[in-house]
Amino acid sequence: MFTGLGAAAALPAIGVPALAGEAAWPGNWRTLQAGGAGAPVLLDSNENAYGPSPEAYASLEGSAAIANRYPKHEYEDLAEAIAAKHSVKPEQVTLGCGSSENLRMAAEAFLGPGRTLIYATPTFEFIAHRAGDTGAQLAAVPLTKEYAHDLDAMLARAAGGAGLVYLCNPNNPTATLTPRKDLELFLEKLPASYYVLMDEAYHHFVVDAPAYTSFLDRPVDDPRLIVTRTFSKIYGLAGARIGYAVAATETTRSLAARKMQFAVNVLGARAALAAWNDADAVPKGAARNAADRREFYKQAKSRSLEVIESQTNFVMVHTGRPAQEVIEHFRANSVMIGRPFPPMTDYVRISLGTPEDMQVFWRVWDLLPAKNLPA
């Protein structure tokens, strides 16, 4: 059973939950990350279970010999390649240590005391933590019943103020879209005192969605707009920590003034460039993910499970019981799934893994006690 339009009541606002980290998962974290014998199946962080492309992998191996050197031209080489593809100038691209650093830079550049971060709940809350560090106010706006950003409510919160609006599209953790036409109208109505950060980390996984279009489909010239992407998802380089932001030149200057020195490492930048130049990497990865997603739907349907239709590499599943109980059940069976995402306390987020990973997942799911399972 799939949920879509009209599937749920508007979600209530909540506070910002603590970020997940090693403390959230007791046990030997080194073994967990190593992926060796006895290591848990990792379906908790929306990583690319298949890893980087052969070209990127070869670059990582070949760059090991210069791991003792600081980055030199690698930043510029990657920024120029990204700029060329998006039809912007290199000075409109800011690289960071994962897209999370770009979010941090935006928070520091455009927020502070007397300013407000407006964001959805639930969503990827990293920027809310960084906004809190600046002394900015936080305005969490519940998603609509369609699990889209409630843009009218966000406009209402923006009235008379200044700051930054964060829009994750497709949204994490719901894996859902907010239509492009609605976002364009929102930008037209938004006060000029607000910047907008459009987080497109999961852009490449969107298929068969006419209402969706990336904001990088044309050169970015609105000084209020920042579009972020990452090499952590479709490119399989989460551990290499490379992300980027595209914005108007003056906005990029504000971001770049707050970047860490040498935040982009040599190995990561070279591997990202190799992946970027691999014409087959994205279409192959997107097609494989779409197939994995269809198989997940098939398995869910066979168990009469309700899921939210996904446009990402993860799926939200209705559990019919507290999410924490399900999370603990999977952890006890050496499978890591996403943490709770209040207020959706009876849903769990499942990152798509390899077919072998998902066989383990469904075997463990079927071990759940039968009581309270969704009808």
N, C-alpha and C positions, 0 to 999 in steps of 0.2 A: 504494500500500500504506500503510495507516494503522496507527500503533501506538497501543495503549491498554493495557488491563489485561494485566499479565504480559509487556509488550513489551520490557523491559530489566532488566538486573540493577540492584540498588541502586547508586547512584552514590557513588564514593569522595569523602571530604572533601578540600578543597583550601584553600590560602591565599586571601586576598582579592586579586583582580587589581586593577591600577591602573585608575582611571576613564578612560574614553575622553575625548578632547578634541581640540583643533586639531592637536596634535602627532601624533595618530594618523593624520592624513590629509594627506600632503604635497601641496602645490599651492596654488592661490589660494583660500583659504577664503571670501573676500568674494564671489568669483564663484559658488562653490558654494552659498552661502546666498541669493544674489540670485535664483537661479532663472531667469536670463536666458538668452539664446542661448549655447549651448555649455556651459551648466551641467550637472553630472551629475544623473542621476536619484537622488533621495534615498529609499532604502528601508532606512535604517539606524537610525532613532531612534524608531520606532513613533508617528510624527506622524500627524495627520489630513491626508491628502494633498489633501482637498477644501477645507480651510480652514474658517473660521468661518461661521456662518449669516448670511444677509443682515441680520438684525437686529443681530447682534454687529458685523458689518462696518460697518454704518451708525453704530453707536455709536462705534466707533474713529475713524471719519472726523469725526463730530460733536464728539468730545471733544478733538480736536487743538488747538482754540483755548484750552483750559485746561491744556495740557501744561506751562505755566510755573508752575502752582500746585501746592502740596502737597495731598495728600489731606485732605479734611475729613470729610464725612458718608458718603463712598463705602464705607468699611470697614463701618460700622454698617448701611448699607442692604443690602449684600450678605449680611452675617452674619444679619440678620433674615430675609431671604428664604430662606436655606438652613435656618435653624432652623425656620421655619414648615413647610417641606416635610417635614422629618424629625421633626416633632412633638417638638422639644426647645426649650429656652430659648435666646435669643441668647447668653447667657453660657456656653453649652456648645459654642460654635463658635469655633474659632481659624483665622483666615485666614493664609496665608503666601505667600511668593514661590515659587509652585509647591508641590506636595506635598513636594518635597525639603526645604523649610524646616521643614515640620511634622515630618519625620523627624529633622532636626537638633535641633529643640527637644525632641523626645522623648528623644533620646540624651543631651542635656545635663541634662534633668530627672531621668531615672531610671537613668542609668548613671554610672560613675566607678570609681575604684580599689576593688577588692574586690567589684565587681559584674560580671555577665556578660550579654553579648548572645548570645542563642540564635537562630540563623537557618538557613535552608536553603541548600544549595549544589547547583546554581546557583540564584541568585535575583538580584533587584535589590540590588546590594551597597552602594549609597550609604550606608545607615545603618551598615554595618560600618566604613566609613572614619571616620564621625563618632564611632562608639563608640570606635574606637582613639584618637581625639583626646582622649577623656575619661579614658583610662587604664584602661578596662574590659577584661576578658578577652573573647575571641571564641570562641564554640563553634559551628562550622559543622557542620551535620547533613545528610548526603546525602539527597536525595529518595528515595522508594520506587521500586520497579520500575514503578509506575503513574505516576510523575512527580508524586506528591502529597507534601505535607509528611509526614515520618515523625514523627508526633506522639508515639508511644511513645518513640522515641529522644530526642526533645526533652524529654519529661518526665524521662527518666533523667538528662539533663544538668542539669536544673533542681533536682534533689534536693539539699537542704541549702544552697542558695544564694539569691541575690537578683539582680534585674535586670530585663531586658526581653526578650520574645520577639517577633520580627518575622515576620509571616506575610503573604506577598504572594499574594492569591487573587482572581482568577486569577494564576498565577505568571508572572513575567518572568524568564527567557526561554522557558520551556517551553510557555507558553500553556495550562496545565492547571489543573484544579480540585482542591481538597480539600473533601470533602463537609461540609456544614453540621453534620450530626449528630455527625461525628467531632470537629469543632472545638468544639462545645458540650461534649462529654464531656471534651475536653482542658482547657477552661477550668475545669470542675468539679474536675478532678484537680490542676491546676497549683497549686503553693504560693502562698499569699497574698502572698509577698514578691516576686512577679514581676508586672510589667505586661505587657500584650499589645498590640502595634500591628498592626491588621488593615489592610493596604494594599489598597484596592479601586480602584486607578487604572483597571483595565480592566473594572470591573463592568458597564458598559452594553453591552458586546459579547457578553455571555453569552446564548445562546439554547438552548432545548430541553435544559435541564440541571436536571431535577427535584431532584438532590442538592444543588444550589447555592441558597443564599439569602443576600442581603446582611445584614450585621450592623446595618444602618440600617433594617431592616424594622420595627423597634420602637424606642421611645425608649431611648437608651443611659444606663443608670443604674449599671452595674457600674463602680466607681471604678478598676478595673485595666484597663479596655478603652478603647482609642483606635482610632477608625476614620478612615482618611484617604481622601480623594478628590481629583481634580484636574480642572481645566478644560483640560488639555493634550491630552486624547485625543478623546473623543467630541465635545467642544465646539470643537475645532480652534483652541485659543488657547495653544499651547505657548510662543510667543514673548511672550505677555502675562504669563506667570508668575503664575498664580493657583491655589492649592490650598487645601484646608481639612481640618480635623480636627474630629471630634465626639467628645465624651467627657463624663463626669460633671463637674459644676461645679467640684469641688475639683481634679480632674485637669486641667481646662482652665486653671485659674489657674496651675498649675505650668508648663504649656506657654507660656501667654501671657507669663509673666514673663521668658521667654527669646527673645521675638520681636524682630526688628529694628524700629527706628522707621521708619515709612513704607516697610516692605518691600512693601506692596501699593500699586501705583501707580494713579493716577487712571484712565488709559485702560484698564488691565486690569480694574479693579474694575467700571467702567461696562460694558465689553463683556461681562464675565462675568455681570452682572446681566441684561443684555439677552438673552444666550443662555439663562440660567436661566428667564427668563419666556417664552421661545419654546416653546410646547407641542409644536411639531412637530419641533424640532431633534433631540432624542434618538431618538424612534422612526424618523425618516427616516434618521438617521445609522446606527443599528443595523441597519436593514433593508438599507441599501446595503452596509455592511460584511459582512453575512452573504452577500449575493450575490457580493461580491468574493472572499470566502473560498471559496465553492462553486466559483467559476471557477478559483481557484488549485488546489483539489483536482483538478478536472477535468484541468487542464494537467499537474499532477504525475503523475496516474494514467496519462495518455497516454505519459508518459516512464518509467513503472515506477519512480517515485521513492517512497521511504518518507518519510512526514511524520508528525509527532505531531499528532493531532487538536487543533485550536485553539479556544479560547473567547475570543480577543482579536482585535486588528487586526494580528497578525503570526503567522507560521508557522515552526516549526523543521523543517528539511529535512535528512535524512541524505545526506551527500555522497559517501560511499564513498572519501574521500581527506581529507587534512588540511584543516581549514576554512580555514586561512590561505592555502592555494593558491587556493581558490575565491574568497576575498575579494580577493586580489590580481588574479585574472583579471577580476573584475567592475570593480574600480577602474581597471584598464588600459583598460576599455571604457566608462568614465564612468558607472558605476552603483555607488552606495555601498550596501552591505548591512551587517548587524550584525557586530560584532567577534566574536572567538572567546569562547566561554563554557566554560572548563574546568570539569569534566572531560569535557564533551561536545565533544571536539576534532575530531569528524568530522560535526558538525552546523553549519548556518548558520541564523541568524535572519533572516527576510525580512519586513520591514514591508510591508503591503499598500498599493499605490499606486492611482492612477487606472488605468482600462483601458489608456490610452496608456502609462503607466509600466510596466505589467505586460507589455505587448507587447514593450517594449524589454528588460525583464528576461528573458523567455523566449527572445528572440532571442540574447541574450548567453549564457544558459545553454547553448543548443544549440551554441555555439562552443567549449565546453569540450572538451578532448581526450577521445576516447572511452575510453581506457584507465582502468581502476579505477572506472568509473561503477558505481553499485549495480546488481545483477542484478535 
